[in-house]
Amino acid sequence: MKAIKLASVFAVTAVAAAISTATFAAEPVFSGNAGVEYVTNDNGNDDLSGTNEGEVEISVDTGIVYAEIEIATSGGDEGTKIGMEKLYVKQGAVSFGRFDGSVSTGSFMGMDEYYGGVDLKTSGDTDNTGIRYKVTSELTVAIEATESVDAVTAVADDAATAADESVTGVAAQDSDIGFALSYVKDFGGFKAGISGGSVGDANAVNVGVQTVAGPATLSLNYGSGVKGVTGGTDVELMTASVAFAATDALTLTLEFSSDLEAENDGTYFVGEYAAGDLVYYVKNYAGDLGSELTKVGVKANF
């Protein structure tokens, strides 16, 4: 009897070990880049740095759990930023966890240096929590939620001191739970899609279209909605981009984006030339959507 019990214990242990190995035996994949970059800023300091351009990304896919960690330089001396970009469970057509993005922007296409569509945002966004169901290869539906917010008591500034000790009060906020969907279809000569959703008093609708003409890829996106705890802030964005593969080694991309609500525009241009193990590049930011600056650098990808 003891021998039977002992054999059972060994059998169960062996099965558990086999399941554990099958579930978690996955080789991590490393990718990233390193290099040096010179930045000229129209309204700031010029800078030559070996830490502006640098990151290591580690992804692990066990077949059940997918994880993606980003380790990036912060631009300072030995400065490092580490972030859990994605961490979710996969069960057939269903997946749940952190996706680092919202299904509501799933129809966005092309360059997204300035904007990647209008997402769902009340006191925060829905990057951290989602439950997704892939109905077909074109259609994805999801439940998404914002994070709860703890209350912060307001503190007035002490006029007797030089420092500003004031603290802005924040009301406690429960998680807002909502819905999002994305439908994107390839029609042969072009791709088109619509996506959007609603969470709390915030909502978003995005449409995107993309076509390929020889060596050029053209993309056009429009999004609108409202954000904020009470949905009191209107959002309306437009982005158009063209990526041109001049040769196998040279790629040129131009993005034009507009905050239609604020009536601010901006352009982003990047040219990249690959030679052997190295990529030489120039990037230019112009307009009202951020600092006007130019970056010139060389990097190696792995």
Residue, then its C-alpha position, 0 to 999 in steps of 0.5 A: m500500500k505504501a509502495i502504491k502511495l509512493a508511486s502515486v506521489f512520484a507520478v503526480t510530481a513527474v506530471a506536474a514537472a512536465i506541465s511546468t516545463a511545457t508551460f514555462a520553458a521559453e527562451p527570452v528574445f533580446s532586441g534593442n539598439a545603441g549609438v551616439e546622437y547629436v541634438t540641436n534644439d531651437n529653444g534649448n541646449d545642443d547636446l552630444s550624447g551616447t545615452n539618448e539612443g539606447e534600449v534593450e527589450i526582453s520578450v518572453d512567450t511561453g505560449i500561455v503568458y507573454a511578457e515584454i520588459e524595456i530597459a532604456t537609457s534616460g539620457g543621464d549619467e548611468g540613468t536607466k528606466i525599466g518598464m513592464e511594457k506588456l504582461y498578459v495571458k493567452q487562452g485561444a482567442v481570449s487574452f487578458g492583462r496589461f497590453d500597453g495600449s487600447v483596442s480603441t486605437g487599433s485602426f491607427m496606421g503609419m507613423d505615430e511619433y506625435y499621435g497614435g489615435v485618440d484613446l480612452k482616458t478619464s483619471g488615467d488611461t486603460d493601458n494597464t487592464g484589458i480583456r480582449y477577444k479576437v472574434t475574427s482576424e479583422l475584429t477585436v472586442a475588449i473590456e478595458a479599465t482605468e486604475s483607481v485613484d487614492a484621494v489626496t488632501a490639498v495643502a496650502d503654501d506656507a507664505a513664511t517660507a521661500a519654497d512652495e509647499s502647496v499640494t493640489g487636492v485630488a478626489a478618490q476615483d474608482s476604476d472606470i470599466g468600459f468597452a472598446l472594439s477595432y475592425v481593420k480589413d485589407f481590401g487588396g489595394f488598401k487597408a481601412g479600419i474603424s475603432g473606438g470605445s467608451v469608459g466612464d464619461a470618456n469616449a473615442v472614435n478613430v478611422g484609418v486608411q493606408t495604401v501602398a503605391g510602389p515604394a511609398t506607403l501612405s497613411l491617413n488617420y482621424g480621431s475624435g472623442v472626449k476625455g477626463v473624469t467628467g468627459g469635459t475635454d474635447v479631443e480631435l486629432m489628425t495624422a497623415s504620413v508617407a514612408f518612402a523606400a528610396t533604396d534597400a538601404l535608404t528610407l524616408t518618412l514624413e509625418f504631419s499631425s494636427d491637434l484640431e481642437a487646439e489648432n496646433d500642427g507639427t511635422y516629423f521627418v526621419g531619414e535612415y540609411a543602413a550600411g553594414d551593421l550601422v544605421y545612420y539617421v537624421k530626425n527633424y521636429a518642427g511646428d507647435l506640437g513640441s520642441e523644434l529640434t534636429k537629431v543626427g546619429v548613428k546606431a546599431n540594432f540587435 
